Amino acid sequence: MFAVAAGKISFAMCLLQKGADPCVLDNDRETLLHVAADFMQEEMAAILVERYNFPINVRSKNHRTPLHLGEYVFTFLLPLS
């Protein structure tokens, strides 16, 4: 999750290609896409949705989806759905 939050795209992709679980959840039941959206990692979010088919409507423990994480995030995720 740190690689996604920090926008370390090549490192995150390497981890995923080496078998890291793309469906991992944090303590708040947020996905990698939640983290990318929360940290405004637009390119990372696009990769997760386009290449790994991450759903954009998964709810966290707080009932938030990646689309709920702010107006900026909403504007770059909505065209990907």
Secondary structure, DSSP 4 states (H G I P E B T S, - for coil): -HHHHTT-HHHHHHHHHTT--TT---TT---HHHHHHHTT-HHHHHHHHHTT---TT---TTS--GGGS-HHHHHHHGGG-
